[in-house]
Amino acid sequence: MQPGNYTAILSDKNGTPPTGVGLVEVYDINSGAFAELTNVSTRGFVGTGDNVMIGGIITSGGNGSTQVVVRGLGPTLSLTQFGVSGALADPVVSLFDGNGDLVSTNNNWKDKQQAAIEAAGLAPPNDLEAVILAPVAAGNYTAILSGNGGATGIGLVEIYKL
């Protein structure tokens, strides 16, 4: 694929939104080229229990760590320019490593690392949005987006490599 932005849309065989659980995967497996995946995001319904939203990444850092930003958005989606009805009112995002250990969690982005998130240019417009900025070693990571207090709605989970 040529460099640029791409969107994958998951639907059932009739072109309607799926009602079950689906998976879309993107891999950059050519380690000898300059290609580099810098952002993955998913928008969908955030439920409770096993129906929360999950996004995953695999980092390969060689020496040291990779800095990532994980954002969980909801209120921003209901802004006029996006027009999503039923947006998740108060998202919570958590990042887990490949062993299932919690790396970090956040409910309201200004509660942690506000200056660093703003300096990265990834501050969301709504204070209720959730953001994690963390160094991660090479390995597998899972971001889980849920609603504060068990709330549900349409949410967006984004993972950026800085």
Phi, psi and chi 1 to 4 in degrees:
 res  aa     phi    psi   chi1   chi2   chi3   chi4
   1 MET       -  145.9  -63.2  173.0   75.5      -
   2 GLN   -73.6  152.0  -65.9  -62.8  -45.0      -
   3 PRO   -57.0  142.8  -23.9   33.1      -      -
   4 GLY   154.5 -172.0      -      -      -      -
   5 ASN   -98.7  137.0  -60.3  -37.8      -      -
   6 TYR  -133.0  151.8  -65.6   91.4      -      -
   7 THR  -127.7  131.2  -60.5      -      -      -
   8 ALA  -107.5  130.4      -      -      -      -
   9 ILE  -114.8  125.0  -61.1  174.1      -      -
  10 LEU   -97.2  125.5  179.2   64.3      -      -
  11 SER  -144.5  169.8   62.8      -      -      -
  12 ASP   -80.9  179.8   71.5    8.4      -      -
  13 LYS   -64.0  -17.9   66.7 -179.8 -177.1  175.1
  14 ASN   -94.1    3.7  -61.2  -43.0      -      -
  15 GLY    85.0    6.3      -      -      -      -
  16 THR   -94.6  156.5   57.6      -      -      -
  17 PRO   -57.7  137.8  -23.9   33.1      -      -
  18 PRO   -68.8  151.4   22.8  -28.8      -      -
  19 THR  -103.1   -8.3   55.5      -      -      -
  20 GLY  -102.3 -158.7      -      -      -      -
  21 VAL   -96.2  134.1  175.2      -      -      -
  22 GLY  -127.7  168.5      -      -      -      -
  23 LEU  -141.8  129.3  176.4   65.8      -      -
  24 VAL  -120.7  129.2  174.6      -      -      -
  25 GLU  -121.0  144.6  -62.1  177.6  -53.5      -
  26 VAL  -132.0  130.1  177.5      -      -      -
  27 TYR  -127.3  140.4  -62.1   93.4      -      -
  28 ASP  -112.1   97.5  175.1    6.2      -      -
  29 ILE  -101.3   -0.8   58.4  172.6      -      -
  30 ASN   -92.1   87.0 -169.5   -5.9      -      -
  31 SER   -73.1  -14.9   61.8      -      -      -
  32 GLY   -86.3   -9.9      -      -      -      -
  33 ALA   -97.8  174.9      -      -      -      -
  34 PHE   -81.5   -3.8  -67.0  112.7      -      -
  35 ALA   -58.5  141.2      -      -      -      -
  36 GLU  -155.6  123.0 -177.4  174.7   51.9      -
  37 LEU   -80.1  124.8 -160.4   59.2      -      -
  38 THR  -114.7  -12.1   56.7      -      -      -
  39 ASN  -155.3  137.9  168.4 -107.2      -      -
  40 VAL  -134.0  134.2  176.5      -      -      -
  41 SER  -141.9  153.2   60.6      -      -      -
  42 THR  -140.5  133.2  -59.1      -      -      -
  43 ARG  -115.9  137.9 -174.2 -175.4   86.9  177.8
  44 GLY  -179.1 -172.7      -      -      -      -
  45 PHE   -79.1  131.0 -176.7   76.0      -      -
  46 VAL  -104.8  113.2  177.0      -      -      -
  47 GLY  -101.8 -151.6      -      -      -      -
  48 THR  -121.0  168.7   58.9      -      -      -
  49 GLY    58.7 -125.9      -      -      -      -
  50 ASP   -74.2   -3.6  -69.8  -18.5      -      -
  51 ASN  -103.3   20.9  -62.9  -47.1      -      -
  52 VAL   -72.5  169.8  -65.7      -      -      -
  53 MET   -94.0  138.9 -175.7 -180.0  -67.5      -
  54 ILE  -127.2  143.4   17.9 -179.0      -      -
  55 GLY  -134.5  145.3      -      -      -      -
  56 GLY  -131.1  155.3      -      -      -      -
  57 ILE  -140.1  155.6   58.4  167.8      -      -
  58 ILE  -123.1  122.7  -59.4  170.6      -      -
  59 THR  -106.4  145.1   62.1      -      -      -
  60 SER  -129.3  108.6   58.2      -      -      -
  61 GLY  -108.7   -1.1      -      -      -      -
  62 GLY    59.8 -112.8      -      -      -      -
  63 ASN   -94.0  133.8  -60.1  -25.5      -      -
  64 GLY    87.5 -154.5      -      -      -      -
  65 SER  -127.3  167.9   62.8      -      -      -
  66 THR  -111.8  134.0  -60.1      -      -      -
  67 GLN   -87.2  125.8 -168.6   83.5  -21.8      -
  68 VAL  -124.8  152.7  -62.7      -      -      -
  69 VAL  -120.8  128.9  172.0      -      -      -
  70 VAL  -116.4  123.6 -179.2      -      -      -
  71 ARG  -117.6  140.1  -60.9 -170.7  -21.2  160.3
  72 GLY  -118.8  111.5      -      -      -      -
  73 LEU  -111.7  149.9  -53.6 -178.6      -      -
  74 GLY  -148.2  -68.8      -      -      -      -
  75 PRO   -54.9  -35.1  -27.2   34.9      -      -
  76 THR   -60.2  -33.4  -65.0      -      -      -
  77 LEU   -64.5  -25.1  -60.3  176.9      -      -
  78 SER   -86.2   -1.6   62.5      -      -      -
  79 LEU   -62.7  155.3  -63.4  175.4      -      -
  80 THR   -50.5  -44.2  -55.8      -      -      -
  81 GLN   -68.2  -20.4   67.4  -95.7   33.2      -
  82 PHE  -104.6  -36.5  -57.3  114.1      -      -
  83 GLY    59.5   34.4      -      -      -      -
  84 VAL   -87.0  121.2  174.0      -      -      -
  85 SER   -87.8  148.5   60.9      -      -      -
  86 GLY    75.9   28.5      -      -      -      -
  87 ALA   -66.0  148.2      -      -      -      -
  88 LEU   -62.4  121.6 -174.3   62.7      -      -
  89 ALA   -73.2  -36.0      -      -      -      -
  90 ASP  -145.7   85.8 -171.3    0.4      -      -
  91 PRO   -73.3  151.8   17.5  -19.4      -      -
  92 VAL  -128.1  130.9  175.5      -      -      -
  93 VAL  -119.4  139.7   70.5      -      -      -
  94 SER  -132.0  142.7  -59.1      -      -      -
  95 LEU  -117.3  127.6 -177.5   64.4      -      -
  96 PHE  -120.3  146.1  -65.5   87.5      -      -
  97 ASP   -85.8 -179.1   67.2   16.1      -      -
  98 GLY   -64.7  -16.4      -      -      -      -
  99 ASN   -91.1   -1.4  -63.8  -42.7      -      -
 100 GLY    85.8    8.2      -      -      -      -
 101 ASP   -83.3  138.3  -65.1  -32.7      -      -
 102 LEU   -69.7  122.8 -179.1   65.5      -      -
 103 VAL   -85.3  -47.2  173.8      -      -      -
 104 SER  -167.0  159.4 -173.4      -      -      -
 105 THR  -142.6  153.9 -169.7      -      -      -
 106 ASN  -151.7  141.9 -178.0 -101.7      -      -
 107 ASN  -106.6  -57.1  179.1   18.6      -      -
 108 ASN  -117.1  119.3  -60.9  -39.5      -      -
 109 TRP   -57.5  -30.1   76.6  -87.6      -      -
 110 LYS   -75.6   -8.5  -73.6 -174.4  174.7  178.8
 111 ASP   -70.9  -24.7  -69.8  -11.0      -      -
 112 LYS  -138.9  135.2  -68.2 -176.3 -172.3  178.2
 113 GLN    56.0   34.1  -56.5  171.8  -58.4      -
 114 GLN   -54.6  -48.7  178.6 -179.8  -10.9      -
 115 ALA   -63.1  -42.4      -      -      -      -
 116 ALA   -67.2  -38.4      -      -      -      -
 117 ILE   -67.4  -41.9  -68.0  164.9      -      -
 118 GLU   -65.0  -40.5  -71.1  173.0  -24.3      -
 119 ALA   -64.5  -30.3      -      -      -      -
 120 ALA   -77.6   -9.1      -      -      -      -
 121 GLY    76.4   21.9      -      -      -      -
 122 LEU  -120.7   24.5  -67.2  168.5      -      -
 123 ALA   -73.6  126.4      -      -      -      -
 124 PRO   -76.1  159.7   23.5  -27.2      -      -
 125 PRO   -75.3  -13.9   20.0  -25.5      -      -
 126 ASN  -115.9  132.8 -170.2  -65.9      -      -
 127 ASP   -64.0  -21.2  -67.9   -7.5      -      -
 128 LEU   -81.1   -8.6  -67.1  176.4      -      -
 129 GLU   -68.7  157.2 -110.8   78.4   70.1      -
 130 ALA  -114.3  135.7      -      -      -      -
 131 VAL  -142.2  137.4 -178.6      -      -      -
 132 ILE  -121.3  133.3  -65.0  168.7      -      -
 133 LEU  -119.1  120.1 -171.2  145.5      -      -
 134 ALA  -149.3  143.4      -      -      -      -
 135 PRO   -81.0  135.2   27.0  -29.8      -      -
 136 VAL  -128.3  140.7  -65.2      -      -      -
 137 ALA   -77.6  168.4      -      -      -      -
 138 ALA   -57.1  135.2      -      -      -      -
 139 GLY   154.4 -171.7      -      -      -      -
 140 ASN   -97.6  139.3  -57.2  -31.0      -      -
 141 TYR  -138.0  146.2  -65.5   87.1      -      -
 142 THR  -125.6  128.1  -58.6      -      -      -
 143 ALA  -101.4  130.3      -      -      -      -
 144 ILE  -115.9  125.1  -62.6 -178.8      -      -
 145 LEU  -106.9  124.6  179.3   61.2      -      -
 146 SER  -135.7  174.7   58.7      -      -      -
 147 GLY  -100.8  137.0      -      -      -      -
 148 ASN   -58.7  130.9 -169.8   26.2      -      -
 149 GLY    69.1   20.3      -      -      -      -
 150 GLY    82.5   13.3      -      -      -      -
 151 ALA   -65.4  156.5      -      -      -      -
 152 THR  -128.2  163.7   62.0      -      -      -
 153 GLY   155.1 -176.9      -      -      -      -
 154 ILE   -80.2  128.5  -55.5  -63.4      -      -
 155 GLY  -133.5  170.2      -      -      -      -
 156 LEU  -133.3  125.2  177.3   69.5      -      -
 157 VAL  -111.2  130.8   62.5      -      -      -
 158 GLU  -128.4  141.4  -58.6  174.2  -49.4      -
 159 ILE  -127.9  123.0  -55.4  169.8      -      -
 160 TYR  -115.6  139.3  -65.2   88.7      -      -
 161 LYS   -97.4  125.0  176.5 -172.9  174.9  -73.8
 162 LEU   -88.4      -  -62.2 -177.4      -      -
